[in-house]
Amino acid sequence: MVLIKLPWRERKLISDVAKLYCDIAINGEGFDDRIRQFWRISMYVKIGLLSDEDTRTICTAMESFYEVYQNRPAYKDPDGSFRNLGKVIPKLRKLLEDRPAKSEKNG
């Protein structure tokens, strides 16, 4: 899936969330596949290319993270890195939803 339609800052935000999930997986045991997947997402999203599976994975992860981010006032984001997450998720979801319609037309 080509994510070049998303601005650089939004792709960077997606990459930051993927890195966060990668760090969380590193702290657990037996999550080698998840570590590799989120690392791959964090790297490839910056250049605007992700597989459909990786796009679905990061979209679900971002939605989960955003829910926690909104519901936990004690959580602090000193840099404000995740403040636009609520705006990026719908854009990413729309790209994901538009994907099957385009492939059906070509097939």
N, CA, C and O atoms as a printed pandas DataFrame, in Angstrom:
     atom_number atom_name residue_name chain_id  residue_number  x_coord  y_coord  z_coord
0              1         N          MET        A               1    0.842   -1.159    0.000
1              2        CA          MET        A               1    0.000    0.000    0.000
2              3         C          MET        A               1    0.897    1.234    0.000
3              4         O          MET        A               1    1.871    1.308    0.749
4              5         N          VAL        A               2    0.569    2.158   -0.812
5              6        CA          VAL        A               2    1.337    3.389   -0.909
6              7         C          VAL        A               2    0.706    4.430    0.015
7              8         O          VAL        A               2   -0.471    4.765   -0.118
8              9         N          LEU        A               3    1.496    4.927    0.938
9             10        CA          LEU        A               3    1.013    5.914    1.906
10            11         C          LEU        A               3    1.592    7.297    1.633
11            12         O          LEU        A               3    1.579    8.166    2.504
12            13         N          ILE        A               4    2.091    7.492    0.442
13            14        CA          ILE        A               4    2.728    8.755    0.093
14            15         C          ILE        A               4    1.712    9.905    0.128
15            16         O          ILE        A               4    2.098   11.072    0.187
16            17         N          LYS        A               5    0.425    9.578    0.093
17            18        CA          LYS        A               5   -0.605   10.608    0.169
18            19         C          LYS        A               5   -0.625   11.291    1.532
19            20         O          LYS        A               5   -1.096   12.421    1.663
20            21         N          LEU        A               6   -0.112   10.597    2.542
21            22        CA          LEU        A               6   -0.048   11.192    3.872
22            23         C          LEU        A               6    1.186   12.082    3.965
23            24         O          LEU        A               6    2.256   11.712    3.482
24            25         N          PRO        A               7    1.044   13.244    4.579
25            26        CA          PRO        A               7    2.205   14.125    4.744
26            27         C          PRO        A               7    3.293   13.473    5.604
27            28         O          PRO        A               7    3.024   12.546    6.367
28            29         N          TRP        A               8    4.503   13.966    5.470
29            30        CA          TRP        A               8    5.662   13.423    6.180
30            31         C          TRP        A               8    5.419   13.378    7.690
31            32         O          TRP        A               8    5.721   12.369    8.327
32            33         N          ARG        A               9    4.889   14.434    8.266
33            34        CA          ARG        A               9    4.679   14.473    9.721
34            35         C          ARG        A               9    3.720   13.384   10.177
35            36         O          ARG        A               9    3.898   12.809   11.250
36            37         N          GLU        A              10    2.722   13.102    9.383
37            38        CA          GLU        A              10    1.771   12.049    9.743
38            39         C          GLU        A              10    2.416   10.670    9.625
39            40         O          GLU        A              10    2.180    9.794   10.457
40            41         N          ARG        A              11    3.221   10.487    8.598
41            42        CA          ARG        A              11    3.938    9.205    8.477
42            43         C          ARG        A              11    4.926    9.052    9.619
43            44         O          ARG        A              11    5.123    7.945   10.119
44            45         N          LYS        A              12    5.549   10.142   10.039
45            46        CA          LYS        A              12    6.489   10.128   11.170
46            47         C          LYS        A              12    5.757    9.757   12.453
47            48         O          LYS        A              12    6.292    9.009   13.271
48            49         N          LEU        A              13    4.550   10.264   12.643
49            50        CA          LEU        A              13    3.740    9.928   13.808
50            51         C          LEU        A              13    3.405    8.436   13.828
51            52         O          LEU        A              13    3.476    7.791   14.873
52            53         N          ILE        A              14    3.044    7.903   12.676
53            54        CA          ILE        A              14    2.769    6.465   12.574
54            55         C          ILE        A              14    4.024    5.684   12.930
55            56         O          ILE        A              14    3.950    4.678   13.636
56            57         N          SER        A              15    5.160    6.133   12.455
57            58        CA          SER        A              15    6.434    5.492   12.764
58            59         C          SER        A              15    6.721    5.534   14.264
59            60         O          SER        A              15    7.203    4.554   14.832
60            61         N          ASP        A              16    6.426    6.659   14.902
61            62        CA          ASP        A              16    6.644    6.782   16.349
62            63         C          ASP        A              16    5.779    5.800   17.141
63            64         O          ASP        A              16    6.241    5.209   18.116
64            65         N          VAL        A              17    4.532    5.629   16.723
65            66        CA          VAL        A              17    3.660    4.663   17.396
66            67         C          VAL        A              17    4.192    3.249   17.191
67            68         O          VAL        A              17    4.181    2.443   18.121
68            69         N          ALA        A              18    4.657    2.942   15.985
69            70        CA          ALA        A              18    5.224    1.616   15.715
70            71         C          ALA        A              18    6.460    1.374   16.572
71            72         O          ALA        A              18    6.650    0.271   17.086
72            73         N          LYS        A              19    7.301    2.392   16.732
73            74        CA          LYS        A              19    8.484    2.263   17.587
74            75         C          LYS        A              19    8.087    2.021   19.034
75            76         O          LYS        A              19    8.725    1.236   19.735
76            77         N          LEU        A              20    7.028    2.700   19.485
77            78        CA          LEU        A              20    6.533    2.506   20.841
78            79         C          LEU        A              20    6.098    1.055   21.049
79            80         O          LEU        A              20    6.440    0.439   22.059
80            81         N          TYR        A              21    5.349    0.518   20.098
81            82        CA          TYR        A              21    4.909   -0.875   20.189
82            83         C          TYR        A              21    6.093   -1.831   20.103
83            84         O          TYR        A              21    6.096   -2.874   20.756
84            85         N          CYS        A              22    7.076   -1.490   19.321
85            86        CA          CYS        A              22    8.290   -2.305   19.227
86            87         C          CYS        A              22    8.992   -2.337   20.583
87            88         O          CYS        A              22    9.425   -3.399   21.031
88            89         N          ASP        A              23    9.106   -1.188   21.233
89            90        CA          ASP        A              23    9.723   -1.115   22.555
90            91         C          ASP        A              23    8.943   -1.930   23.581
91            92         O          ASP        A              23    9.538   -2.595   24.429
92            93         N          ILE        A              24    7.624   -1.879   23.507
93            94        CA          ILE        A              24    6.797   -2.652   24.419
94            95         C          ILE        A              24    7.024   -4.145   24.193
95            96         O          ILE        A              24    7.138   -4.910   25.151
96            97         N          ALA        A              25    7.089   -4.559   22.928
97            98        CA          ALA        A              25    7.303   -5.975   22.607
98            99         C          ALA        A              25    8.691   -6.439   23.045
99           100         O          ALA        A              25    8.860   -7.593   23.437
100          101         N          ILE        A              26    9.674   -5.561   22.982
101          102        CA          ILE        A              26   11.034   -5.923   23.399
102          103         C          ILE        A              26   11.067   -6.256   24.885
103          104         O          ILE        A              26   11.827   -7.125   25.313
104          105         N          ASN        A              27   10.245   -5.570   25.672
105          106        CA          ASN        A              27   10.220   -5.805   27.112
106          107         C          ASN        A              27    9.536   -7.111   27.493
107          108         O          ASN        A              27    9.663   -7.562   28.632
108          109         N          GLY        A              28    8.817   -7.721   26.567
109          110        CA          GLY        A              28    8.171   -9.001   26.825
110          111         C          GLY        A              28    9.012  -10.130   26.268
111          112         O          GLY        A              28   10.035   -9.905   25.622
112          113         N          GLU        A              29    8.570  -11.334   26.524
113          114        CA          GLU        A              29    9.284  -12.499   25.995
114          115         C          GLU        A              29    8.428  -13.182   24.943
115          116         O          GLU        A              29    7.204  -13.233   25.060
116          117         N          GLY        A              30    9.078  -13.702   23.919
117          118        CA          GLY        A              30    8.380  -14.446   22.887
118          119         C          GLY        A              30    7.647  -13.599   21.871
119          120         O          GLY        A              30    6.722  -14.079   21.215
120          121         N          PHE        A              31    8.041  -12.362   21.732
121          122        CA          PHE        A              31    7.374  -11.466   20.789
122          123         C          PHE        A              31    8.283  -11.100   19.622
123          124         O          PHE        A              31    8.178  -10.002   19.077
124          125         N          ASP        A              32    9.166  -12.002   19.237
125          126        CA          ASP        A              32   10.132  -11.704   18.181
126          127         C          ASP        A              32    9.464  -11.299   16.869
127          128         O          ASP        A              32    9.927  -10.377   16.198
128          129         N          ASP        A              33    8.379  -11.980   16.498
129          130        CA          ASP        A              33    7.678  -11.634   15.256
130          131         C          ASP        A              33    7.074  -10.233   15.329
131          132         O          ASP        A              33    7.125   -9.478   14.358
132          133         N          ARG        A              34    6.505   -9.893   16.477
133          134        CA          ARG        A              34    5.907   -8.569   16.648
134          135         C          ARG        A              34    6.983   -7.483   16.616
135          136         O          ARG        A              34    6.779   -6.412   16.044
136          137         N          ILE        A              35    8.126   -7.769   17.235
137          138        CA          ILE        A              35    9.228   -6.803   17.221
138          139         C          ILE        A              35    9.644   -6.515   15.785
139          140         O          ILE        A              35    9.790   -5.358   15.390
140          141         N          ARG        A              36    9.833   -7.583   15.007
141          142        CA          ARG        A              36   10.232   -7.411   13.605
142          143         C          ARG        A              36    9.158   -6.668   12.811
143          144         O          ARG        A              36    9.469   -5.800   11.995
144          145         N          GLN        A              37    7.890   -7.014   13.055
145          146        CA          GLN        A              37    6.812   -6.377   12.306
146          147         C          GLN        A              37    6.731   -4.880   12.603
147          148         O          GLN        A              37    6.640   -4.070   11.681
148          149         N          PHE        A              38    6.762   -4.511   13.873
149          150        CA          PHE        A              38    6.662   -3.092   14.209
150          151         C          PHE        A              38    7.921   -2.331   13.825
151          152         O          PHE        A              38    7.845   -1.151   13.480
152          153         N          TRP        A              39    9.074   -2.980   13.877
153          154        CA          TRP        A              39   10.298   -2.327   13.406
154          155         C          TRP        A              39   10.180   -2.056   11.913
155          156         O          TRP        A              39   10.504   -0.963   11.448
156          157         N          ARG        A              40    9.713   -3.057   11.157
157          158        CA          ARG        A              40    9.546   -2.912    9.705
158          159         C          ARG        A              40    8.556   -1.780    9.406
159          160         O          ARG        A              40    8.795   -0.960    8.519
160          161         N          ILE        A              41    7.459   -1.743   10.141
161          162        CA          ILE        A              41    6.474   -0.679    9.938
162          163         C          ILE        A              41    7.110    0.682   10.202
163          164         O          ILE        A              41    6.928    1.621    9.426
164          165         N          SER        A              42    7.858    0.784   11.304
165          166        CA          SER        A              42    8.446    2.080   11.662
166          167         C          SER        A              42    9.417    2.582   10.601
167          168         O          SER        A              42    9.567    3.790   10.418
168          169         N          MET        A              43   10.074    1.668    9.905
169          170        CA          MET        A              43   11.030    2.067    8.879
170          171         C          MET        A              43   10.343    2.361    7.539
171          172         O          MET        A              43   10.601    3.396    6.924
172          173         N          TYR        A              44    9.485    1.469    7.098
173          174        CA          TYR        A              44    8.895    1.596    5.762
174          175         C          TYR        A              44    7.816    2.671    5.665
175          176         O          TYR        A              44    7.609    3.237    4.591
176          177         N          VAL        A              45    7.128    2.961    6.764
177          178        CA          VAL        A              45    6.078    3.978    6.690
178          179         C          VAL        A              45    6.670    5.350    6.382
179          180         O          VAL        A              45    6.002    6.189    5.778
180          181         N          LYS        A              46    7.894    5.582    6.785
181          182        CA          LYS        A              46    8.532    6.882    6.517
182          183         C          LYS        A              46    8.716    7.133    5.022
183          184         O          LYS        A              46    8.616    8.268    4.557
184          185         N          ILE        A              47    8.985    6.060    4.275
185          186        CA          ILE        A              47    9.130    6.242    2.823
186          187         C          ILE        A              47    7.798    6.080    2.102
187          188         O          ILE        A              47    7.716    6.259    0.887
188          189         N          GLY        A              48    6.754    5.740    2.860
189          190        CA          GLY        A              48    5.416    5.703    2.290
190          191         C          GLY        A              48    4.986    4.378    1.710
191          192         O          GLY        A              48    4.056    4.340    0.904
192          193         N          LEU        A              49    5.626    3.292    2.087
193          194        CA          LEU        A              49    5.258    1.969    1.562
194          195         C          LEU        A              49    5.012    0.994    2.707
195          196         O          LEU        A              49    5.876    0.796    3.560
196          197         N          LEU        A              50    3.836    0.391    2.719
197          198        CA          LEU        A              50    3.519   -0.653    3.691
198          199         C          LEU        A              50    2.665   -1.706    3.018
199          200         O          LEU        A              50    1.890   -1.408    2.109
200          201         N          SER        A              51    2.814   -2.934    3.469
201          202        CA          SER        A              51    1.915   -3.974    2.978
202          203         C          SER        A              51    0.532   -3.723    3.583
203          204         O          SER        A              51    0.407   -3.014    4.582
204          205         N          ASP        A              52   -0.489   -4.299    2.984
205          206        CA          ASP        A              52   -1.843   -4.125    3.507
206          207         C          ASP        A              52   -1.944   -4.677    4.923
207          208         O          ASP        A              52   -2.602   -4.085    5.778
208          209         N          GLU        A              53   -1.295   -5.808    5.170
209          210        CA          GLU        A              53   -1.327   -6.422    6.501
210          211         C          GLU        A              53   -0.678   -5.499    7.536
211          212         O          GLU        A              53   -1.226   -5.300    8.621
212          213         N          ASP        A              54    0.477   -4.939    7.205
213          214        CA          ASP        A              54    1.153   -4.021    8.127
214          215         C          ASP        A              54    0.324   -2.760    8.352
215          216         O          ASP        A              54    0.304   -2.223    9.460
216          217         N          THR        A              55   -0.347   -2.292    7.331
217          218        CA          THR        A              55   -1.189   -1.104    7.468
218          219         C          THR        A              55   -2.348   -1.388    8.406
219          220         O          THR        A              55   -2.672   -0.564    9.261
220          221         N          ARG        A              56   -2.977   -2.549    8.256
221          222        CA          ARG        A              56   -4.060   -2.926    9.171
222          223         C          ARG        A              56   -3.543   -3.059   10.601
223          224         O          ARG        A              56   -4.194   -2.614   11.547
224          225         N          THR        A              57   -2.380   -3.667   10.753
225          226        CA          THR        A              57   -1.795   -3.862   12.083
226          227         C          THR        A              57   -1.523   -2.535   12.772
227          228         O          THR        A              57   -1.899   -2.353   13.929
228          229         N          ILE        A              58   -0.879   -1.613   12.083
229          230        CA          ILE        A              58   -0.538   -0.339   12.718
230          231         C          ILE        A              58   -1.783    0.504   12.950
231          232         O          ILE        A              58   -1.841    1.257   13.923
232          233         N          CYS        A              59   -2.762    0.395   12.092
233          234        CA          CYS        A              59   -4.002    1.145   12.280
234          235         C          CYS        A              59   -4.707    0.664   13.557
235          236         O          CYS        A              59   -5.170    1.479   14.355
236          237         N          THR        A              60   -4.785   -0.639   13.744
237          238        CA          THR        A              60   -5.389   -1.205   14.949
238          239         C          THR        A              60   -4.585   -0.809   16.185
239          240         O          THR        A              60   -5.161   -0.460   17.215
240          241         N          ALA        A              61   -3.259   -0.862   16.084
241          242        CA          ALA        A              61   -2.401   -0.480   17.205
242          243         C          ALA        A              61   -2.586    0.998   17.544
243          244         O          ALA        A              61   -2.638    1.363   18.719
244          245         N          MET        A              62   -2.684    1.835   16.536
245          246        CA          MET        A              62   -2.860    3.264   16.773
246          247         C          MET        A              62   -4.208    3.549   17.430
247          248         O          MET        A              62   -4.300    4.393   18.322
248          249         N          GLU        A              63   -5.248    2.851   16.994
249          250        CA          GLU        A              63   -6.564    3.035   17.606
250          251         C          GLU        A              63   -6.538    2.632   19.076
251          252         O          GLU        A              63   -7.106    3.327   19.918
252          253         N          SER        A              64   -5.882    1.516   19.392
253          254        CA          SER        A              64   -5.764    1.069   20.783
254          255         C          SER        A              64   -4.971    2.073   21.614
255          256         O          SER        A              64   -5.360    2.426   22.727
256          257         N          PHE        A              65   -3.867    2.517   21.058
257          258        CA          PHE        A              65   -3.040    3.491   21.771
258          259         C          PHE        A              65   -3.793    4.796   21.989
259          260         O          PHE        A              65   -3.705    5.386   23.066
260          261         N          TYR        A              66   -4.528    5.252   20.989
261          262        CA          TYR        A              66   -5.272    6.501   21.093
262          263         C          TYR        A              66   -6.339    6.405   22.178
263          264         O          TYR        A              66   -6.568    7.363   22.917
264          265         N          GLU        A              67   -6.984    5.261   22.270
265          266        CA          GLU        A              67   -7.993    5.047   23.306
266          267         C          GLU        A              67   -7.370    5.197   24.698
267          268         O          GLU        A              67   -7.930    5.860   25.571
268          269         N          VAL        A              68   -6.218    4.578   24.889
269          270        CA          VAL        A              68   -5.511    4.691   26.168
270          271         C          VAL        A              68   -5.043    6.127   26.379
271          272         O          VAL        A              68   -5.156    6.664   27.481
272          273         N          TYR        A              69   -4.528    6.735   25.344
273          274        CA          TYR        A              69   -4.020    8.107   25.403
274          275         C          TYR        A              69   -5.126    9.077   25.833
275          276         O          TYR        A              69   -4.875    9.996   26.613
276          277         N          GLN        A              70   -6.332    8.875   25.333
277          278        CA          GLN        A              70   -7.462    9.752   25.661
278          279         C          GLN        A              70   -8.047    9.474   27.039
279          280         O          GLN        A              70   -8.498   10.396   27.718
280          281         N          ASN        A              71   -8.042    8.218   27.453
281          282        CA          ASN        A              71   -8.702    7.825   28.696
282          283         C          ASN        A              71   -7.808    7.869   29.923
283          284         O          ASN        A              71   -8.290    7.652   31.034
284          285         N          ARG        A              72   -6.547    8.138   29.760
285          286        CA          ARG        A              72   -5.621    8.163   30.895
286          287         C          ARG        A              72   -5.043    9.567   31.059
287          288         O          ARG        A              72   -4.002    9.884   30.483
288          289         N          PRO        A              73   -5.710   10.393   31.832
289          290        CA          PRO        A              73   -5.199   11.764   31.988
290          291         C          PRO        A              73   -3.831   11.812   32.660
291          292         O          PRO        A              73   -3.121   12.808   32.526
292          293         N          ALA        A              74   -3.448   10.764   33.375
293          294        CA          ALA        A              74   -2.147   10.749   34.036
294          295         C          ALA        A              74   -1.010   10.540   33.031
295          296         O          ALA        A              74    0.150   10.836   33.320
296          297         N          TYR        A              75   -1.360   10.025   31.846
297          298        CA          TYR        A              75   -0.339    9.812   30.828
298          299         C          TYR        A              75    0.168   11.164   30.342
299          300         O          TYR        A              75   -0.625   12.048   30.017
300          301         N          LYS        A              76    1.432   11.317   30.295
301          302        CA          LYS        A              76    2.019   12.588   29.875
302          303         C          LYS        A              76    2.764   12.416   28.558
303          304         O          LYS        A              76    3.464   11.426   28.341
304          305         N          ASP        A              77    2.600   13.374   27.711
305          306        CA          ASP        A              77    3.297   13.422   26.432
306          307         C          ASP        A              77    4.022   14.762   26.384
307          308         O          ASP        A              77    3.538   15.714   25.772
308          309         N          PRO        A              78    5.190   14.835   27.033
309          310        CA          PRO        A              78    5.852   16.139   27.175
310          311         C          PRO        A              78    6.203   16.826   25.854
311          312         O          PRO        A              78    6.194   18.054   25.767
312          313         N          ASP        A              79    6.506   16.043   24.844
313          314        CA          ASP        A              79    6.863   16.637   23.552
314          315         C          ASP        A              79    5.639   16.930   22.693
315          316         O          ASP        A              79    5.741   17.630   21.685
316          317         N          GLY        A              80    4.497   16.404   23.080
317          318        CA          GLY        A              80    3.299   16.562   22.262
318          319         C          GLY        A              80    3.360   15.743   20.990
319          320         O          GLY        A              80    2.699   16.071   20.005
320          321         N          SER        A              81    4.149   14.683   21.003
321          322        CA          SER        A              81    4.358   13.868   19.807
322          323         C          SER        A              81    3.091   13.203   19.294
323          324         O          SER        A              81    2.937   13.005   18.089
324          325         N          PHE        A              82    2.190   12.860   20.194
325          326        CA          PHE        A              82    1.013   12.087   19.802
326          327         C          PHE        A              82   -0.275   12.907   19.764
327          328         O          PHE        A              82   -1.361   12.334   19.674
328          329         N          ARG        A              83   -0.176   14.225   19.829
329          330        CA          ARG        A              83   -1.379   15.050   19.922
330          331         C          ARG        A              83   -2.253   14.995   18.670
331          332         O          ARG        A              83   -3.461   15.210   18.772
332          333         N          ASN        A              84   -1.691   14.717   17.501
333          334        CA          ASN        A              84   -2.474   14.674   16.257
334          335         C          ASN        A              84   -2.914   13.267   15.878
335          336         O          ASN        A              84   -3.375   13.035   14.760
336          337         N          LEU        A              85   -2.774   12.349   16.790
337          338        CA          LEU        A              85   -3.112   10.954   16.506
338          339         C          LEU        A              85   -4.574   10.797   16.088
339          340         O          LEU        A              85   -4.890   10.008   15.198
340          341         N          GLY        A              86   -5.458   11.547   16.732
341          342        CA          GLY        A              86   -6.880   11.475   16.402
342          343         C          GLY        A              86   -7.202   11.939   14.988
343          344         O          GLY        A              86   -8.245   11.577   14.443
344          345         N          LYS        A              87   -6.335   12.721   14.397
345          346        CA          LYS        A              87   -6.547   13.191   13.022
346          347         C          LYS        A              87   -5.936   12.232   11.995
347          348         O          LYS        A              87   -6.429   12.122   10.872
348          349         N          VAL        A              88   -4.875   11.550   12.381
349          350        CA          VAL        A              88   -4.169   10.662   11.455
350          351         C          VAL        A              88   -4.889    9.328   11.297
351          352         O          VAL        A              88   -4.928    8.773   10.199
352          353         N          ILE        A              89   -5.454    8.813   12.373
353          354        CA          ILE        A              89   -6.110    7.499   12.329
354          355         C          ILE        A              89   -7.216    7.458   11.273
355          356         O          ILE        A              89   -7.236    6.520   10.476
356          357         N          PRO        A              90   -8.141    8.431   11.226
357          358        CA          PRO        A              90   -9.176    8.378   10.182
358          359         C          PRO        A              90   -8.612    8.429    8.756
359          360         O          PRO        A              90   -9.143    7.785    7.851
360          361         N          LYS        A              91   -7.543    9.192    8.565
361          362        CA          LYS        A              91   -6.930    9.260    7.228
362          363         C          LYS        A              91   -6.340    7.905    6.838
363          364         O          LYS        A              91   -6.509    7.447    5.708
364          365         N          LEU        A              92   -5.655    7.278    7.775
365          366        CA          LEU        A              92   -5.070    5.965    7.515
366          367         C          LEU        A              92   -6.166    4.927    7.287
367          368         O          LEU        A              92   -6.052    4.088    6.394
368          369         N          ARG        A              93   -7.214    4.981    8.081
369          370        CA          ARG        A              93   -8.344    4.050    7.940
370          371         C          ARG        A              93   -9.003    4.243    6.576
371          372         O          ARG        A              93   -9.374    3.266    5.926
372          373         N          LYS        A              94   -9.152    5.496    6.136
373          374        CA          LYS        A              94   -9.764    5.770    4.826
374          375         C          LYS        A              94   -8.910    5.187    3.704
375          376         O          LYS        A              94   -9.444    4.578    2.778
376          377         N          LEU        A              95   -7.594    5.364    3.774
377          378        CA          LEU        A              95   -6.714    4.778    2.766
378          379         C          LEU        A              95   -6.864    3.260    2.742
379          380         O          LEU        A              95   -6.846    2.643    1.677
380          381         N          LEU        A              96   -7.007    2.678    3.897
381          382        CA          LEU        A              96   -7.152    1.233    4.008
382          383         C          LEU        A              96   -8.493    0.768    3.450
383          384         O          LEU        A              96   -8.565   -0.263    2.782
384          385         N          GLU        A              97   -9.551    1.525    3.720
385          386        CA          GLU        A              97  -10.874    1.163    3.219
386          387         C          GLU        A              97  -10.984    1.365    1.714
387          388         O          GLU        A              97  -11.696    0.618    1.043
388          389         N          ASP        A              98  -10.297    2.355    1.177
389          390        CA          ASP        A              98  -10.330    2.621   -0.262
390          391         C          ASP        A              98   -9.552    1.573   -1.045
391          392         O          ASP        A              98   -9.796    1.384   -2.236
392          393         N          ARG        A              99   -8.640    0.907   -0.405
393          394        CA          ARG        A              99   -7.752   -0.051   -1.064
394          395         C          ARG        A              99   -8.491   -1.196   -1.765
395          396         O          ARG        A              99   -8.225   -1.432   -2.944
396          397         N          PRO        A             100   -9.405   -1.919   -1.106
397          398        CA          PRO        A             100  -10.076   -3.026   -1.796
398          399         C          PRO        A             100  -10.901   -2.579   -3.000
399          400         O          PRO        A             100  -10.966   -3.291   -4.002
400          401         N          ALA        A             101  -11.526   -1.414   -2.912
401          402        CA          ALA        A             101  -12.349   -0.914   -4.017
402          403         C          ALA        A             101  -11.485   -0.686   -5.269
403          404         O          ALA        A             101  -11.916   -0.984   -6.383
404          405         N          LYS        A             102  -10.293   -0.169   -5.084
405          406        CA          LYS        A             102   -9.418    0.082   -6.225
406          407         C          LYS        A             102   -8.910   -1.211   -6.830
407          408         O          LYS        A             102   -8.798   -1.317   -8.051
408          409         N          SER        A             103   -8.600   -2.196   -6.000
409          410        CA          SER        A             103   -8.081   -3.452   -6.532
410          411         C          SER        A             103   -9.164   -4.244   -7.257
411          412         O          SER        A             103   -8.861   -4.983   -8.194
412          413         N          GLU        A             104  -10.453   -4.099   -6.831
413          414        CA          GLU        A             104  -11.534   -4.786   -7.519
414          415         C          GLU        A             104  -11.748   -4.219   -8.922
415          416         O          GLU        A             104  -12.057   -4.962   -9.854
416          417         N          LYS        A             105  -11.583   -2.904   -9.072
417          418        CA          LYS        A             105  -11.752   -2.278  -10.372
418          419         C          LYS        A             105  -10.677   -2.749  -11.346
419          420         O          LYS        A             105  -10.947   -2.928  -12.534
420          421         N          ASN        A             106   -9.464   -2.949  -10.846
421          422        CA          ASN        A             106   -8.374   -3.361  -11.707
422          423         C          ASN        A             106   -8.405   -4.849  -12.020
423          424         O          ASN        A             106   -7.817   -5.292  -13.006
424          425         N          GLY        A             107   -9.095   -5.625  -11.175
425          426        CA          GLY        A             107   -9.070   -7.079  -11.336
426          427         C          GLY        A             107  -10.137   -7.602  -12.137
427          428         O          GLY        A             107  -10.219   -8.813  -12.342
